[in-house]
Amino acid sequence: MEYRYLGRSGLKVSVLTMGTMTFGGSERVGHTDQADANRQIDLCLDAGINLLDTANVYNAGVSEEMIGVALRENGRRERALVATKVRFNMGDGPNEGGLSRHHIIAQAEASLRRLKTDVIDLYQVHEWDGQTPVDETMAALDTLVQHGKVRYIGCSNYSGWHIMKALQAADKRQAERFVSQQIHYTLHSREAEYELVPISQDQGLGMLIWSPLAGGLLSGKYRRDGGPQSGRHVGGFREPPVYDWDKLYDIVDVIVAIADARGVSGAQVALAWTLGRPGVTSVIIGGRSQAQFEDNLAAADLKLSAEERARLDAVSQPPLIYPYWHQTFTANDRLGPVDADLLAPYVEEFKRG
């Protein structure tokens, strides 16, 4: 297993992270009971994964509780870093959601109890809160770090300007900064390349990728001529939204072709592509079964060739939005390295006419 630094911190995390949304879940997202959770955690830890990701809102705290039970046994806690999140409603009261000081600190303490631990290794704000001053949010997170309840902080599902606003608020107070962001970024959904990937590289944020198989759409199981009888999307799951099914299936066709030629699964190809993208620290894998975890784990050792990457890049390349198409046309003589990661393929097309 390869380990990468989480942003500019000194913390090393495995390139694969274990996702736990199915712990105590429903049939829609996958239901994992305690015995299976214990086995899956052991499988991942034995494979070298050292980061478990959850959230207080996953199955109303049950996911955290199950992790707490599992890690309490056989010295698992010493082998694992635990990441959880705060933001969404955990009750019906007026202060049971959001990123206020009240909610952040109350929920951190609740998560610590459910996880049966003294410290949260990575505490992530799960989504933007436009009604709480960002200074209050960052100060509350800094308080948790200073009191030893949290070691590192991160954000998830923020836009570019949200991230910069939060980092400015932290820098102004000389407080803890985000070391990471958790985002959706796949062959199907490459919007993050417009702002979130460049910000991560420029500001020193690690990138943790949620749903790297697009809820299974990139596994190779969903094809133009049909798909599985069960799974998230069969049950009406809407993340990520698909606006162009033909484009999605064009991507899947290339994934499957490479997978067949390599004798691996489509899921492994899609995961390997994401792991090789600039700025990516770790991708979060999950599964309804141990077999799915075992298959995804193999992606850590799959290295795509330059030709395979080029095929996947080409079929999934998104259109440039403004101002990037304008920069491609008029500023390609003075691109910095972060700019070039996004714009270089388009510059070559522009120069070829």
C-alpha positions in Angstrom: 0.0 0.0 0.0 1.3 3.5 -0.9 1.0 6.3 1.6 0.8 10.0 0.8 1.0 13.1 2.9 -2.4 14.7 3.6 -1.9 18.1 2.2 0.9 20.1 3.8 0.5 18.2 7.1 3.0 15.6 8.3 0.2 12.9 8.4 0.5 10.0 5.9 -2.6 8.3 4.8 -3.1 5.3 2.5 -4.0 5.9 -1.1 -7.2 4.0 -0.4 -9.6 5.0 2.4 -12.3 2.8 3.8 -15.8 4.3 3.5 -18.4 3.2 6.0 -21.7 4.7 4.8 -23.2 1.2 4.6 -22.6 0.5 8.3 -26.0 0.1 9.8 -27.6 1.3 6.6 -30.6 0.4 4.5 -30.9 -1.8 1.4 -30.8 1.3 -0.7 -27.2 2.1 0.2 -26.2 -1.3 1.4 -26.7 -2.8 4.9 -23.6 -3.9 6.8 -24.1 -5.4 10.3 -21.6 -5.4 13.1 -20.0 -8.7 12.3 -19.5 -7.8 8.7 -18.2 -4.4 9.7 -15.6 -6.0 11.9 -14.5 -8.3 9.0 -14.4 -5.6 6.5 -12.3 -3.3 8.8 -9.9 -6.2 9.4 -9.6 -6.8 5.7 -8.8 -3.2 4.9 -6.4 -2.7 7.8 -4.6 -5.9 6.9 -4.3 -4.6 3.3 -2.6 -1.5 4.6 -5.5 1.0 4.7 -5.0 3.3 7.7 -7.9 5.8 7.2 -11.6 5.1 8.0 -14.1 7.7 6.8 -17.5 8.2 8.3 -19.9 11.0 9.3 -22.2 11.7 12.2 -25.2 11.8 9.8 -24.5 8.3 8.3 -27.4 6.3 9.4 -28.1 8.8 12.3 -24.8 8.0 14.1 -25.0 4.2 13.7 -22.0 4.1 11.4 -19.9 5.9 14.0 -21.2 3.6 16.8 -20.3 0.5 14.8 -16.8 1.8 14.1 -16.4 2.5 17.8 -17.3 -1.1 18.6 -15.1 -2.5 16.0 -12.0 -0.4 16.8 -12.3 -1.1 20.5 -11.3 -4.7 19.9 -8.0 -6.3 19.1 -6.0 -3.1 19.1 -7.6 -1.9 15.9 -7.8 1.8 17.1 -4.0 2.0 17.2 -3.8 0.9 13.6 -6.5 3.3 12.2 -7.0 7.0 11.6 -10.6 8.0 11.9 -12.2 10.8 9.9 -15.8 12.0 10.5 -17.9 15.0 9.6 -20.3 17.5 10.9 -22.9 19.9 9.3 -26.2 18.1 8.6 -29.2 17.9 10.9 -28.9 15.5 13.8 -32.3 16.4 15.3 -35.3 18.6 15.0 -34.2 21.5 17.1 -33.2 24.9 15.7 -29.5 24.3 16.5 -29.3 20.7 15.4 -27.6 21.5 12.1 -25.2 23.9 10.4 -21.7 25.0 11.3 -22.3 27.2 14.3 -19.9 26.9 17.3 -22.7 25.3 19.3 -23.4 22.6 16.7 -19.8 21.9 15.8 -18.6 21.4 19.4 -21.7 19.5 20.5 -21.5 17.1 17.6 -17.7 16.6 18.0 -18.4 15.5 21.6 -21.2 13.2 20.4 -19.0 11.7 17.7 -16.3 11.0 20.2 -18.7 9.2 22.4 -20.1 7.1 19.5 -16.6 6.3 18.2 -15.4 5.4 21.7 -12.2 7.4 21.3 -10.5 10.4 22.9 -9.6 12.1 19.6 -10.9 12.5 16.0 -8.0 12.3 13.6 -9.6 14.3 10.8 -12.8 16.4 11.5 -14.4 17.6 8.3 -17.2 20.1 7.7 -19.5 18.1 5.5 -21.0 21.0 3.5 -21.1 24.8 3.3 -23.2 26.7 5.7 -24.1 30.1 4.2 -25.9 31.3 7.3 -23.1 31.0 9.9 -20.1 33.4 9.7 -17.1 31.5 8.5 -15.0 33.1 11.2 -17.2 31.4 13.8 -16.9 28.0 12.1 -13.1 28.2 11.8 -12.7 29.4 15.3 -14.8 26.5 16.6 -12.7 24.0 14.7 -9.5 25.6 16.0 -10.9 25.3 19.6 -11.4 21.6 19.1 -7.8 21.2 17.9 -6.4 23.3 20.7 -8.3 21.2 23.3 -6.9 18.0 21.8 -10.3 16.6 20.7 -9.4 16.9 17.0 -6.0 16.5 15.3 -6.6 17.9 11.8 -9.5 19.6 10.1 -10.9 19.5 6.5 -13.8 20.5 4.4 -16.1 18.6 2.0 -18.3 19.7 -0.9 -17.1 23.4 -0.7 -16.8 25.5 -3.8 -13.6 27.3 -4.6 -14.6 30.6 -3.1 -15.9 28.9 0.0 -12.5 27.3 0.6 -10.6 30.5 0.1 -12.9 32.4 2.4 -12.4 29.7 5.1 -8.6 29.7 4.7 -8.5 33.5 4.9 -10.5 33.4 8.1 -8.1 30.9 9.6 -5.0 32.8 8.5 -6.4 36.0 9.8 -6.6 34.4 13.3 -3.4 32.3 12.9 -5.7 29.4 13.5 -5.8 25.9 12.2 -6.3 25.6 8.4 -7.9 22.9 6.5 -5.4 20.2 5.5 -7.8 18.5 3.1 -11.0 18.6 1.2 -13.2 15.6 0.4 -14.8 15.9 -3.0 -16.5 14.0 -5.8 -14.1 13.6 -8.7 -14.3 10.8 -11.3 -13.9 10.0 -15.0 -17.6 10.9 -15.2 -17.5 14.0 -13.0 -14.4 16.1 -13.7 -15.8 19.5 -12.7 -13.4 19.6 -9.8 -10.6 20.3 -12.3 -11.9 23.8 -12.9 -11.4 25.2 -9.3 -11.1 22.5 -6.6 -8.1 20.7 -7.9 -6.1 23.8 -8.6 -6.9 25.3 -5.2 -5.8 22.0 -3.5 -2.5 22.2 -5.3 -2.0 25.9 -4.7 -3.1 25.9 -1.0 -1.6 22.6 0.0 -4.8 20.6 0.6 -5.0 16.9 0.3 -7.9 15.5 -1.8 -10.0 12.6 -0.5 -12.4 11.4 -3.2 -15.8 10.2 -2.3 -17.9 7.9 -4.5 -15.0 7.4 -6.9 -17.0 4.9 -8.9 -19.9 7.3 -9.2 -22.2 5.1 -7.1 -21.2 2.1 -9.2 -21.8 3.7 -12.6 -18.1 3.4 -13.5 -17.7 -0.2 -12.3 -18.6 -1.6 -15.8 -21.8 -3.2 -14.5 -24.0 -0.5 -16.1 -23.9 -0.7 -19.8 -26.0 0.6 -22.7 -27.7 -2.7 -23.1 -28.6 -3.1 -19.5 -27.3 -3.3 -15.9 -27.5 -5.1 -12.6 -30.8 -5.9 -10.9 -29.7 -4.3 -7.6 -27.5 -1.4 -6.6 -27.8 2.2 -5.7 -28.9 3.5 -9.1 -31.4 0.6 -9.5 -33.1 1.9 -6.4 -33.3 5.5 -7.7 -30.1 6.9 -6.2 -29.3 10.3 -7.7 -25.7 11.0 -6.9 -24.0 11.9 -9.1 -26.6 13.3 -11.5 -26.2 12.1 -15.1 -26.9 14.8 -17.7 -25.6 12.9 -20.7 -26.0 9.1 -20.6 -24.4 8.6 -24.0 -21.2 10.4 -22.7 -21.3 8.2 -19.6 -21.5 5.0 -21.6 -18.7 6.2 -24.0 -16.5 6.4 -20.9 -17.7 3.1 -19.6 -16.9 1.5 -23.0 -13.3 2.6 -22.7 -13.0 1.5 -19.1 -14.3 -2.0 -19.9 -12.1 -2.3 -23.0 -9.0 -1.5 -20.9 -10.2 -3.8 -18.0 -10.8 -6.7 -20.4 -7.4 -6.3 -22.0 -5.7 -6.2 -18.5 -7.8 -9.0 -17.0 -9.0 -6.7 -14.2 -12.4 -5.2 -13.2 -13.7 -2.0 -14.6 -13.8 -0.7 -11.0 -10.1 -1.1 -10.7 -9.4 0.8 -13.9 -11.6 3.7 -12.8 -10.0 3.9 -9.4 -6.5 3.7 -10.8 -7.2 6.6 -13.1 -8.4 8.8 -10.2 -5.4 7.8 -8.1 -3.1 9.0 -10.8 -4.6 12.5 -11.1 -2.7 15.5 -9.9 -3.4 16.4 -6.3 -5.3 13.3 -5.3 -4.3 11.9 -1.9 -6.7 9.0 -1.4 -9.9 7.5 -2.8 -12.6 6.3 -0.5 -13.8 2.7 -1.3 -16.9 1.1 0.0 -18.9 -2.0 -0.7 -22.0 -3.9 0.1 -19.9 -7.1 0.4 -16.4 -8.3 1.2 -15.9 -9.3 -2.4 -16.4 -5.7 -3.5 -13.8 -4.5 -1.0 -11.4 -7.1 -2.1 -11.8 -6.1 -5.8 -11.4 -2.4 -5.0 -8.3 -3.0 -2.9 -6.5 -4.4 -5.9 -6.7 -0.9 -7.5 -3.9 0.2 -5.3 -1.4 -1.9 -7.3 -2.8 -1.2 -10.8 -0.7 1.2 -12.8 -2.2 2.4 -16.0 0.1 3.0 -19.0 0.4 6.4 -20.6 -1.6 5.2 -23.6 -4.4 3.9 -21.4 -4.5 7.1 -19.5 -4.6 9.1 -22.7 -7.6 7.1 -23.9 -9.5 7.6 -20.6 -8.6 11.3 -20.5 -9.8 11.9 -24.1 -13.2 10.2 -23.7 -13.9 12.0 -20.4 -12.5 15.4 -21.1 -15.0 18.1 -20.1 -15.6 21.3 -22.1 -13.7 24.4 -20.9 -15.9 27.0 -19.2 -15.0 30.7 -19.0 -12.5 32.0 -18.1 -10.5 28.9 -19.0 -11.2 28.8 -22.7 -10.1 32.5 -22.8 -6.9 31.7 -20.9 -6.3 28.9 -23.3 -6.5 31.2 -26.3 -4.7 34.2 -24.9 -2.5 33.3 -22.0 -1.0 30.0 -22.9 2.5 31.6 -23.1 2.5 32.3 -19.3 0.8 29.3 -17.6 2.0 28.2 -14.2 2.4 24.5 -13.4 -1.0 24.4 -11.7 -2.7 26.2 -14.6 -1.0 23.8 -17.0 -2.4 20.7 -15.3 -5.8 21.9 -16.4 -5.2 23.7 -19.6 -2.3 21.8 -21.3 -4.5 19.4 -23.2 -6.7 22.2 -24.5 -3.7 24.4 -25.4 -2.4 21.5 -27.6 -5.8 21.3 -29.4 -5.8 25.1 -29.8 -2.4 25.1 -31.3 -3.3 22.3 -33.7 -6.2 24.4 -34.9 
